[in-house]
Amino acid sequence: MHATTLRSPQALAPVRRGFVRRNLPYFLIAPSVIMLLALIAYPLLFALKSSFYFWNLQVGPQPLAFVGLDNYVQALNAFDFRAALTNTLILSILGTAIEFSLGLAIALVLLEALPGMNVVRALLILPTTIAPIVVGFLFRYLYDPGGGLVTWVLQSLWLPVPAEGILGSPATALAAILFVDIWQWTPFFAIVLYASLLSVPDEIIEAARLDRASAWTILTRIKLPLIRRTAIIIVMLRFMQIFNTFDTVLVLTRGGPGTSTRTLGYSLYEQGLVNFNVGLVSAQTWIAVLIVNIIVALYVFFAFRNEEW
């Protein structure tokens, strides 16, 4: 007779329940992980493979030759791609910095018990609910040189407006796109930072005021350090979002005049869906992925290196 006996189904039931209980979180997130892999990992791997081939759908439906790193060299040597990278970095860095600063200022105002603050908070979130392409059409009319509201305001203030229009001049077109982004996404920073500032304990603020700390000292020494993690995360998310700017550029300027407003997002669209150069656009995609991941990795490293979790 064997030394061990088979366990009965009743004895195995607690084991099964324990297994399901321990692994339930993994079962719940598995569909999301599979979906992310299907929507992100597979396209990126497909683009990586395609970037090493000469593949233009205007020439043939299949890759014609293995070209190694030629597509990457061609992309980096192309003037329009370098201009797109420069414009994208300008929009991302300046846009994120300005939106954060204005959002913080608005959040501090919202903390004050002023009349009508409830209505202001409700209205503040409206711009972020509008699709970027709709915002682009709205500002295209506001920038119209023949009677747009923005043009009229600038002329009324005796500020110079280019004869070809705000969007038609290389000197003002990129700034106009940046202004559109600031208008739409500053409320995002304001609402998130306002919610974070509400979590700062009133006892700490009152103690600082009793010690005669100035408003600037309270802000820089108490409030900002306490909401630092939230601020770091939303800055990172917004930077990555602006780095992919496409909709407003497509509607407002189509990357012009010249290459003055061309962004990486618009460059990828043009090479992929206009010129059908799959090999080149795949290389540009991976260059953009590497650049934004390097920037974000460095940002996270320096932002969180002294943090204790």
N, C-alpha and C positions, 0 to 999 in steps of 0.2 A: 504493500500500500504506500502511495506517495506520502512524503512528509508534509507536503503542502496541499491544500485543497482549493478548488476554484471558488472565488467569491460569488455570493449570490447577488442577483440584481438589486436586492434591497441594501446590501452592503456597499454596492458600487454607487448608489444614488448620491450619498453625501460627497463622494469624490468628484462626481460629475458636476454637482452644484458648485463645489469649491473651484473647480476648473473654470466654469462659466463665469463665476463671480470675479475671479482674478483677471480674466481676460476680456471681460465685458467692455472696458474702455477701448481696447484695441479693436474689438468687433464693431463698435460704434463709429470709430473714426476711419475704419477701413474703406468704406465707400468714398469718403472725401479724398483720401490718399490716392485711391485708384483713379478717381476723376482728375485730380491734379496731375498725376503722372501721364494720363492720356492727353490732357490739354496743354501741358507745359513741357514735360520731359521728352515726349515723342517728337513734337515739332522742333525742339531745339536739336535733338540728335539728328533728325532728318536734315535740318539746315546745316549742321556741322558736316555731314557727309556730302551734301550738295555743294558746299563751299569749295571743295577740292576738284570740282569738275567744271568744264565749260558747258553751260546749259542755258540756252536761250530759246524760249518757246516760239519765237519768231523764225528760228532756224529749223528746229525740229522738236518733237515731243519728248525725246529722250536725251540724256547727257551724251555729248559727242566725244569728249576726251577728258582724261585725267590731267589736270593742270597744276596740281600741287598747291603751292601758296600764291600762285599768280593772281588769283582773285583778290587776295588780301593786299598784295602789293599794288594792284590797280586801284583798289579802294583808297588806300592811304595816300597814293600819289595824285588822286583826283582832286582838283581844286574845289569843286562843288561839295565833295564829301568833307573836306577839311573845313570849309566855310560852315557847313551844317553842324559839324562838331563844335566849332567855336560859338556859333549862335546858340546852340543847345546848352552849352555850359554857362553862357552869359544869362540866358533866361532862367536856368535852374538855380544858379547861385544867387543872382540878384532877386529873382522872384521869391525864393524861399526866405531870404533875409528880410526883405521888405514886408512880406506878408506876415511873418512872425512878429516883427516889430510893431506893425500896425494892429495886428490881432491882439497882442499883449496890451497895447494902449487901450483898445476898445474894451477888452476884458476888465481892465482896472476901472474904467468908467462904469461898466455894468455893475460892478460891486457897490457903487454908491447908491444910496437910497434916493434917487431922483425921480420926479414925476414922469410917468409914461414909460418906465423901464421895461415893464412887462410887454408892452406893445413893441418896443424896440427889439427886444430879444426875439420875439416872434417873427418880425420882419427881417431880422438880420440873417436868418438861415436861408431865406428865399433864393438868393443868387446861386447857392450851391446846389439847389434842386433843379436848375435849368440845364438842359443838355448843352455841352460846349459848342456844338455846331449851331444851336439856336442863338447862343450868346454871340457867336461869330457873325451871324446874319444881322443881329441887332446892332452891333457896333459898326458893321459895314455901312449902315445907314447913318449912324451917329457921326462917323468920320467922313461922310460924303462931302466933297469940296464945294458942292453947289448949295448946300443948305443944311448940312448935318449939325446937330446940336453942339457937339464937341468943337467943330470948326468955328461955329458962330461964337461960342464962349471964348475961345482963344483970340479970335479977332476983336471981340468986344473988350478984352483985356489988353489990347494992343500988343499981343504976342505974335511973332512971325509964324505964318502958316505957308508951307511950300506951295508954289503955284500948281504943281501936279497933285496936290492933296497930301494928307498925312500918310496915307497908305501907299502913295505913289512915289515918295521920296526915300532913297536909301538912308537918309539921315534920321528919319523919324519913324519908319515902318516898324522896325524891331521894337522900339520903345512903345509904339501903339499896341503891339501884341502883348508886351509885358504888362501894360496898363489893363488890358482886358483880363488877363489872368489874375492880376492883383484884385481887380474889382470882384471877380467871381469867387476867389478862394480865400481872401482875407477873413471873411466871416467864419470859415471853417476853423481857422486858428483861434479866432475870438471866442467861439462857443466852447471849444475843447479847453482852452486855457481858463476861461471863466469857470467851467465846471471844476477844473483842478484847483483853482484858487479858493473855491467854496469849501474845499476839503481842508484847508489850512486852519488849524485850531485857533479859535478866537482868543483863548487864554494866552497863547504865545504873543499874539499881536498886542493885546492889552498890556502884557508885562513889558514889552518893548516900548510902548508909548509911555508907561509909567517911568521908565528909565530915560525918557526924553529922546528916544531915537527918532530921527527924521523919517519922513515918508520914503525917501530914497534909500536910507539904510534898511528900513523894514522890507522894502522891495528886494534889494540886492542881497541882503544877509539872511532873510527869513523866508519870504514868499518864493522867490525863484529857486533857492536850494531845495525847498520842499516839493516843488513841482518839476524838478529837474528831469526825472525819468520820463514823465509824460511829454515834456517839451522836446527831449531828445528824440523820442520815438515819432512824434508827429512831424518834426522837421525832416527826419529820414524818409518817412512815407511821402511827404509832399515833394521832396527833392526827386524821388524816383518817378512820381507822377508827372512833374513838369518835364523831366528828362524825356518823356514819351509824347510831348506835345505834338499834336497833329491836326485835330479838328479845326481849331481856330485859324491855324496857318492855311489850311486848305480853303477855308471860306473867305478869309480876309485878303490874302496876298498870293497864294499858291507859290510860296517861297520867294517871291520877287519883292521889289524890282531887282533883277539880277539874282544874286544869291544872298541878298541882305537879310532875308527872313527865313531862309531855308533851315530846317531843323532835321535831326536824324530821322525822326518819325516820318516827315514828308519825303526825305530822300529815299527811305525804304519803300514807301508807297510808290514813288515815281519809278524806281528801278524794278520793282516787283510787279506792279499792276498796270504800269504804262509801257515800260520797255520790255517787260517779261524776261528780264535777265536774272534767272533763278540763281545761277552760280554766284554772280556778283552780289546780289541782294542778300544771299545767305552769308557771304563773307562779311558784309557790312553789319548784318544782324549780330554776328558773333563778336565783332569789334565793339559794337555798342554794349552788348551784354558784359563783356570783359571790363570795359571802362566803368560802367555804372557799378558793377560789383566790386571793383577795386576801390572806387571812391567810397562806397557805402561801408566796405570792410574797414578801411582806414578811419572813417568817421566813427564807426561803432567802437573800434579799438581805443581811440583817444577819448571818446566820450564816456566810456564805461570802465576805463582801466582802473579807476580808483573807487569804483562802486562795490559795495558789499551787498550781496543778494541773500 
